Amino acid sequence: QVQLVESGGGLVQAGGSLRLSCVASGRTFGSAMGWFRQAPGKERDLVAASGWSGGSTKYADSVMGRFTFSRDDARNTVYLQMNSLKPEDTAVYYCAMRAGPGSGTYYLTESGYEYWGQGTQVTVSS
């Protein structure tokens, strides 16, 4: 059983930045990793997805150019750097993992992932 622990959320003004971290108890090397978010009253949606280190990353259109996914497999940690934040980015952000060894494929839907963190709240004020 893998545990994922997110941190780095908080309250920030529009235009500001936050960096989320997710530490896994299992190896992220070779694992597909993703960040999702869920706003109040809405479904949980993909923010960014990565198949493996060095591969391509898929971003939601709404965050393209503002958010950057990165991973440090030596530390079993993934990050989400969020810049130019907007009020509509307000949500609970979740880290997700599909344990490897994988093929490098990234997964765009919740069903592609086995493990989830508890979430971290991000609130962007206008």
CYANA upper distance limits for C-alpha pairs under 8 A (distance plus 0.5 A):
  2 VAL  CA     24 ALA  CA      7.27
  2 VAL  CA     25 SER  CA      6.00
  2 VAL  CA     26 GLY  CA      5.96
  2 VAL  CA    115 TYR  CA      7.06
  3 GLN  CA     24 ALA  CA      6.23
  3 GLN  CA     25 SER  CA      5.75
  3 GLN  CA     26 GLY  CA      7.81
  3 GLN  CA    115 TYR  CA      7.64
  3 GLN  CA    116 TRP  CA      7.93
  3 GLN  CA    117 GLY  CA      7.37
  4 LEU  CA     22 CYS  CA      6.80
  4 LEU  CA     23 VAL  CA      6.15
  4 LEU  CA     24 ALA  CA      5.07
  4 LEU  CA     25 SER  CA      7.02
  4 LEU  CA     95 CYS  CA      7.47
  4 LEU  CA     96 ALA  CA      8.06
  4 LEU  CA    115 TYR  CA      7.84
  4 LEU  CA    116 TRP  CA      6.69
  4 LEU  CA    117 GLY  CA      5.05
  4 LEU  CA    118 GLN  CA      8.06
  5 VAL  CA     22 CYS  CA      5.82
  5 VAL  CA     23 VAL  CA      5.80
  5 VAL  CA     24 ALA  CA      7.10
  5 VAL  CA     95 CYS  CA      8.36
  5 VAL  CA    117 GLY  CA      5.91
  5 VAL  CA    118 GLN  CA      7.29
  5 VAL  CA    119 GLY  CA      8.33
  6 GLU  CA     20 LEU  CA      7.42
  6 GLU  CA     21 SER  CA      5.98
  6 GLU  CA     22 CYS  CA      4.76
  6 GLU  CA     23 VAL  CA      7.09
  6 GLU  CA     94 TYR  CA      7.74
  6 GLU  CA     95 CYS  CA      7.22
  6 GLU  CA    117 GLY  CA      6.85
  6 GLU  CA    118 GLN  CA      7.62
  6 GLU  CA    119 GLY  CA      6.64
  6 GLU  CA    120 THR  CA      6.58
  7 SER  CA     20 LEU  CA      6.22
  7 SER  CA     21 SER  CA      5.79
  7 SER  CA     22 CYS  CA      6.97
  7 SER  CA    120 THR  CA      6.64
  8 GLY  CA     18 LEU  CA      7.43
  8 GLY  CA     19 ARG  CA      6.34
  8 GLY  CA     20 LEU  CA      4.98
  8 GLY  CA     21 SER  CA      6.64
  8 GLY  CA    120 THR  CA      7.79
  9 GLY  CA     18 LEU  CA      7.49
  9 GLY  CA     19 ARG  CA      8.02
  9 GLY  CA     20 LEU  CA      6.72
  9 GLY  CA    120 THR  CA      5.86
  9 GLY  CA    121 GLN  CA      5.78
  9 GLY  CA    122 VAL  CA      5.42
  9 GLY  CA    123 THR  CA      8.42
 10 GLY  CA     18 LEU  CA      8.40
 10 GLY  CA    120 THR  CA      8.46
 10 GLY  CA    121 GLN  CA      6.63
 10 GLY  CA    122 VAL  CA      5.53
 10 GLY  CA    123 THR  CA      6.61
 11 LEU  CA    122 VAL  CA      6.66
 11 LEU  CA    123 THR  CA      5.24
 11 LEU  CA    124 VAL  CA      6.40
 11 LEU  CA    125 SER  CA      7.82
 12 VAL  CA     16 GLY  CA      6.59
 12 VAL  CA     17 SER  CA      7.76
 12 VAL  CA     18 LEU  CA      8.22
 12 VAL  CA    122 VAL  CA      8.40
 12 VAL  CA    123 THR  CA      6.84
 12 VAL  CA    124 VAL  CA      5.52
 12 VAL  CA    125 SER  CA      6.76
 13 GLN  CA     85 LEU  CA      8.15
 13 GLN  CA    124 VAL  CA      5.87
 13 GLN  CA    125 SER  CA      5.27
 13 GLN  CA    126 SER  CA      6.69
 14 ALA  CA     84 SER  CA      7.45
 14 ALA  CA     85 LEU  CA      5.81
 14 ALA  CA     86 LYS  CA      5.51
 14 ALA  CA     87 PRO  CA      6.77
 14 ALA  CA    124 VAL  CA      6.20
 14 ALA  CA    125 SER  CA      6.18
 14 ALA  CA    126 SER  CA      5.84
 15 GLY  CA     83 ASN  CA      7.56
 15 GLY  CA     84 SER  CA      4.68
 15 GLY  CA     85 LEU  CA      5.38
 15 GLY  CA     86 LYS  CA      6.90
 16 GLY  CA     83 ASN  CA      6.68
 16 GLY  CA     84 SER  CA      5.99
 16 GLY  CA     85 LEU  CA      6.01
 17 SER  CA     81 GLN  CA      8.01
 17 SER  CA     82 MET  CA      5.89
 17 SER  CA     83 ASN  CA      4.91
 17 SER  CA     84 SER  CA      6.72
 17 SER  CA     85 LEU  CA      6.66
 18 LEU  CA     81 GLN  CA      6.71
 18 LEU  CA     82 MET  CA      5.73
 18 LEU  CA     83 ASN  CA      7.24
 19 ARG  CA     79 TYR  CA      7.32
 19 ARG  CA     80 LEU  CA      6.13
 19 ARG  CA     81 GLN  CA      4.93
 19 ARG  CA     82 MET  CA      6.42
 20 LEU  CA     79 TYR  CA      5.97
 20 LEU  CA     80 LEU  CA      5.50
 20 LEU  CA     81 GLN  CA      6.90
 20 LEU  CA     82 MET  CA      8.37
 21 SER  CA     77 THR  CA      7.32
 21 SER  CA     78 VAL  CA      6.35
 21 SER  CA     79 TYR  CA      5.03
 21 SER  CA     80 LEU  CA      7.07
 22 CYS  CA     77 THR  CA      5.94
 22 CYS  CA     78 VAL  CA      5.76
 22 CYS  CA     79 TYR  CA      6.78
 22 CYS  CA     95 CYS  CA      6.84
 22 CYS  CA    117 GLY  CA      8.49
 23 VAL  CA     75 ARG  CA      8.25
 23 VAL  CA     76 ASN  CA      6.41
 23 VAL  CA     77 THR  CA      4.99
 23 VAL  CA     78 VAL  CA      7.24
 24 ALA  CA     28 THR  CA      7.49
 24 ALA  CA     76 ASN  CA      5.97
 24 ALA  CA     77 THR  CA      6.67
 25 SER  CA     76 ASN  CA      7.86
 26 GLY  CA     76 ASN  CA      7.51
 27 ARG  CA     31 SER  CA      7.92
 27 ARG  CA     73 ASP  CA      7.70
 27 ARG  CA     76 ASN  CA      6.17
 27 ARG  CA     99 ALA  CA      8.15
 27 ARG  CA    100 GLY  CA      8.47
 28 THR  CA     32 ALA  CA      8.09
 28 THR  CA     33 MET  CA      8.13
 28 THR  CA     73 ASP  CA      5.94
 28 THR  CA     76 ASN  CA      5.55
 28 THR  CA     77 THR  CA      7.66
 28 THR  CA     97 MET  CA      8.43
 28 THR  CA     99 ALA  CA      7.68
 28 THR  CA    100 GLY  CA      7.98
 29 PHE  CA     52 TRP  CA      7.43
 29 PHE  CA     53 SER  CA      7.82
 29 PHE  CA     73 ASP  CA      5.65
 29 PHE  CA     74 ALA  CA      8.27
 29 PHE  CA     76 ASN  CA      7.82
 29 PHE  CA    100 GLY  CA      7.69
 29 PHE  CA    101 PRO  CA      8.33
 30 GLY  CA     51 GLY  CA      8.06
 30 GLY  CA     52 TRP  CA      5.93
 30 GLY  CA     53 SER  CA      7.98
 30 GLY  CA     99 ALA  CA      8.03
 30 GLY  CA    100 GLY  CA      5.40
 30 GLY  CA    101 PRO  CA      5.45
 30 GLY  CA    102 GLY  CA      6.03
 30 GLY  CA    103 SER  CA      8.28
 30 GLY  CA    104 GLY  CA      7.68
 31 SER  CA     51 GLY  CA      7.09
 31 SER  CA     52 TRP  CA      6.54
 31 SER  CA     97 MET  CA      7.29
 31 SER  CA     98 ARG  CA      6.20
 31 SER  CA     99 ALA  CA      5.25
 31 SER  CA    100 GLY  CA      4.59
 31 SER  CA    101 PRO  CA      6.55
 31 SER  CA    102 GLY  CA      6.29
 31 SER  CA    104 GLY  CA      8.31
 32 ALA  CA     49 ALA  CA      7.98
 32 ALA  CA     50 SER  CA      6.18
 32 ALA  CA     51 GLY  CA      4.83
 32 ALA  CA     52 TRP  CA      6.38
 32 ALA  CA     97 MET  CA      6.28
 32 ALA  CA     98 ARG  CA      5.55
 32 ALA  CA     99 ALA  CA      7.13
 32 ALA  CA    100 GLY  CA      7.49
 32 ALA  CA    102 GLY  CA      7.47
 32 ALA  CA    104 GLY  CA      7.57
 32 ALA  CA    105 THR  CA      7.54
 32 ALA  CA    106 TYR  CA      6.29
 32 ALA  CA    107 TYR  CA      7.74
 32 ALA  CA    113 TYR  CA      8.43
 33 MET  CA     49 ALA  CA      6.41
 33 MET  CA     50 SER  CA      5.78
 33 MET  CA     51 GLY  CA      6.98
 33 MET  CA     52 TRP  CA      8.13
 33 MET  CA     78 VAL  CA      8.29
 33 MET  CA     95 CYS  CA      7.93
 33 MET  CA     96 ALA  CA      6.19
 33 MET  CA     97 MET  CA      5.10
 33 MET  CA     98 ARG  CA      6.89
 33 MET  CA    106 TYR  CA      7.94
 34 GLY  CA     46 LEU  CA      8.01
 34 GLY  CA     47 VAL  CA      8.01
 34 GLY  CA     48 ALA  CA      6.09
 34 GLY  CA     49 ALA  CA      4.71
 34 GLY  CA     50 SER  CA      6.61
 34 GLY  CA     95 CYS  CA      6.35
 34 GLY  CA     96 ALA  CA      5.52
 34 GLY  CA     97 MET  CA      6.90
 34 GLY  CA    107 TYR  CA      8.15
 35 TRP  CA     46 LEU  CA      6.79
 35 TRP  CA     47 VAL  CA      5.85
 35 TRP  CA     48 ALA  CA      5.72
 35 TRP  CA     49 ALA  CA      6.92
 35 TRP  CA     80 LEU  CA      8.16
 35 TRP  CA     93 TYR  CA      7.39
 35 TRP  CA     94 TYR  CA      6.13
 35 TRP  CA     95 CYS  CA      5.20
 35 TRP  CA     96 ALA  CA      6.64
 36 PHE  CA     44 ARG  CA      6.91
 36 PHE  CA     45 ASP  CA      5.85
 36 PHE  CA     46 LEU  CA      4.84
 36 PHE  CA     47 VAL  CA      5.45
 36 PHE  CA     48 ALA  CA      7.48
 36 PHE  CA     93 TYR  CA      6.23
 36 PHE  CA     94 TYR  CA      5.59
 36 PHE  CA     95 CYS  CA      6.93
 36 PHE  CA     96 ALA  CA      8.01
 37 ARG  CA     44 ARG  CA      5.89
 37 ARG  CA     45 ASP  CA      5.94
 37 ARG  CA     46 LEU  CA      7.02
 37 ARG  CA     47 VAL  CA      7.09
 37 ARG  CA     91 ALA  CA      6.33
 37 ARG  CA     92 VAL  CA      5.92
 37 ARG  CA     93 TYR  CA      4.75
 37 ARG  CA     94 TYR  CA      6.33
 38 GLN  CA     42 LYS  CA      6.73
 38 GLN  CA     43 GLU  CA      6.35
 38 GLN  CA     44 ARG  CA      4.76
 38 GLN  CA     45 ASP  CA      6.79
 38 GLN  CA     91 ALA  CA      5.67
 38 GLN  CA     92 VAL  CA      5.77
 38 GLN  CA     93 TYR  CA      7.06
 39 ALA  CA     43 GLU  CA      7.74
 39 ALA  CA     44 ARG  CA      7.86
 39 ALA  CA     90 THR  CA      6.93
 39 ALA  CA     91 ALA  CA      4.69
 39 ALA  CA     92 VAL  CA      6.87
 40 PRO  CA     91 ALA  CA      7.47
 45 ASP  CA    109 THR  CA      8.29
 46 LEU  CA     59 TYR  CA      8.25
 46 LEU  CA     60 ALA  CA      6.96
 46 LEU  CA    108 LEU  CA      6.84
 46 LEU  CA    109 THR  CA      7.27
 46 LEU  CA    110 GLU  CA      8.42
 47 VAL  CA     59 TYR  CA      6.25
 47 VAL  CA     60 ALA  CA      5.66
 47 VAL  CA     63 VAL  CA      7.58
 48 ALA  CA     57 THR  CA      7.28
 48 ALA  CA     58 LYS  CA      5.93
 48 ALA  CA     59 TYR  CA      4.90
 48 ALA  CA     60 ALA  CA      6.82
 48 ALA  CA     69 PHE  CA      7.12
 49 ALA  CA     57 THR  CA      6.07
 49 ALA  CA     58 LYS  CA      5.64
 49 ALA  CA     59 TYR  CA      7.15
 49 ALA  CA     69 PHE  CA      8.38
 49 ALA  CA    106 TYR  CA      6.22
 49 ALA  CA    107 TYR  CA      6.88
 49 ALA  CA    108 LEU  CA      7.11
 50 SER  CA     55 GLY  CA      7.60
 50 SER  CA     56 SER  CA      7.02
 50 SER  CA     57 THR  CA      5.26
 50 SER  CA     58 LYS  CA      7.15
 50 SER  CA     69 PHE  CA      8.45
 50 SER  CA    104 GLY  CA      8.46
 50 SER  CA    105 THR  CA      8.10
 50 SER  CA    106 TYR  CA      5.58
 50 SER  CA    107 TYR  CA      8.14
 51 GLY  CA     55 GLY  CA      6.85
 51 GLY  CA     56 SER  CA      7.71
 51 GLY  CA     57 THR  CA      7.79
 51 GLY  CA    102 GLY  CA      8.12
 51 GLY  CA    103 SER  CA      8.02
 51 GLY  CA    104 GLY  CA      4.77
 51 GLY  CA    105 THR  CA      5.14
 51 GLY  CA    106 TYR  CA      4.56
 51 GLY  CA    107 TYR  CA      7.97
 52 TRP  CA     56 SER  CA      8.46
 52 TRP  CA    102 GLY  CA      8.48
 52 TRP  CA    104 GLY  CA      5.74
 52 TRP  CA    105 THR  CA      8.15
 52 TRP  CA    106 TYR  CA      8.32
 53 SER  CA     71 ARG  CA      7.24
 53 SER  CA     73 ASP  CA      8.01
 55 GLY  CA    104 GLY  CA      7.38
 57 THR  CA     69 PHE  CA      7.89
 57 THR  CA    106 TYR  CA      8.10
 58 LYS  CA    106 TYR  CA      8.15
 59 TYR  CA     63 VAL  CA      7.17
 59 TYR  CA     64 MET  CA      6.38
 60 ALA  CA     64 MET  CA      6.76
 63 VAL  CA     67 PHE  CA      6.07
 66 ARG  CA     82 MET  CA      6.65
 66 ARG  CA     83 ASN  CA      5.64
 66 ARG  CA     84 SER  CA      6.60
 66 ARG  CA     85 LEU  CA      8.20
 67 PHE  CA     80 LEU  CA      7.17
 67 PHE  CA     81 GLN  CA      5.97
 67 PHE  CA     82 MET  CA      4.97
 67 PHE  CA     83 ASN  CA      6.50
 68 THR  CA     80 LEU  CA      6.14
 68 THR  CA     81 GLN  CA      5.52
 68 THR  CA     82 MET  CA      7.10
 69 PHE  CA     78 VAL  CA      7.91
 69 PHE  CA     79 TYR  CA      6.25
 69 PHE  CA     80 LEU  CA      5.21
 69 PHE  CA     81 GLN  CA      6.94
 70 SER  CA     78 VAL  CA      6.26
 70 SER  CA     79 TYR  CA      5.67
 70 SER  CA     80 LEU  CA      7.01
 71 ARG  CA     76 ASN  CA      8.33
 71 ARG  CA     77 THR  CA      6.40
 71 ARG  CA     78 VAL  CA      4.63
 71 ARG  CA     79 TYR  CA      6.49
 72 ASP  CA     76 ASN  CA      6.59
 72 ASP  CA     77 THR  CA      5.81
 72 ASP  CA     78 VAL  CA      6.59
 73 ASP  CA     77 THR  CA      6.67
 73 ASP  CA     78 VAL  CA      8.28
 85 LEU  CA     89 ASP  CA      6.98
 85 LEU  CA    124 VAL  CA      7.26
 86 LYS  CA     90 THR  CA      8.10
 86 LYS  CA    124 VAL  CA      6.62
 86 LYS  CA    125 SER  CA      8.27
 86 LYS  CA    126 SER  CA      8.04
 87 PRO  CA    123 THR  CA      7.81
 87 PRO  CA    124 VAL  CA      5.16
 87 PRO  CA    125 SER  CA      6.17
 87 PRO  CA    126 SER  CA      6.46
 88 GLU  CA    124 VAL  CA      8.05
 89 ASP  CA    122 VAL  CA      8.06
 89 ASP  CA    123 THR  CA      7.94
 89 ASP  CA    124 VAL  CA      7.19
 90 THR  CA    121 GLN  CA      8.29
 90 THR  CA    122 VAL  CA      5.88
 90 THR  CA    123 THR  CA      5.05
 90 THR  CA    124 VAL  CA      5.94
 91 ALA  CA    121 GLN  CA      6.57
 91 ALA  CA    122 VAL  CA      6.01
 91 ALA  CA    123 THR  CA      7.10
 92 VAL  CA    119 GLY  CA      6.30
 92 VAL  CA    120 THR  CA      5.87
 92 VAL  CA    121 GLN  CA      4.84
 92 VAL  CA    122 VAL  CA      6.48
 93 TYR  CA    119 GLY  CA      5.73
 93 TYR  CA    120 THR  CA      5.75
 93 TYR  CA    121 GLN  CA      6.71
 93 TYR  CA    122 VAL  CA      7.49
 94 TYR  CA    116 TRP  CA      7.36
 94 TYR  CA    117 GLY  CA      6.30
 94 TYR  CA    118 GLN  CA      7.23
 94 TYR  CA    119 GLY  CA      4.94
 94 TYR  CA    120 THR  CA      7.15
 95 CYS  CA    116 TRP  CA      6.35
 95 CYS  CA    117 GLY  CA      5.87
 95 CYS  CA    119 GLY  CA      7.54
 96 ALA  CA    113 TYR  CA      6.57
 96 ALA  CA    114 GLU  CA      7.88
 96 ALA  CA    115 TYR  CA      6.08
 96 ALA  CA    116 TRP  CA      5.07
 96 ALA  CA    117 GLY  CA      6.99
 97 MET  CA    113 TYR  CA      5.84
 97 MET  CA    114 GLU  CA      6.52
 97 MET  CA    115 TYR  CA      5.64
 97 MET  CA    116 TRP  CA      7.07
 98 ARG  CA    112 GLY  CA      7.35
 98 ARG  CA    113 TYR  CA      5.10
 98 ARG  CA    114 GLU  CA      5.66
 98 ARG  CA    115 TYR  CA      7.06
 99 ALA  CA    114 GLU  CA      7.79
107 TYR  CA    112 GLY  CA      5.88
107 TYR  CA    113 TYR  CA      7.99
108 LEU  CA    112 GLY  CA      7.62
109 THR  CA    113 TYR  CA      8.32
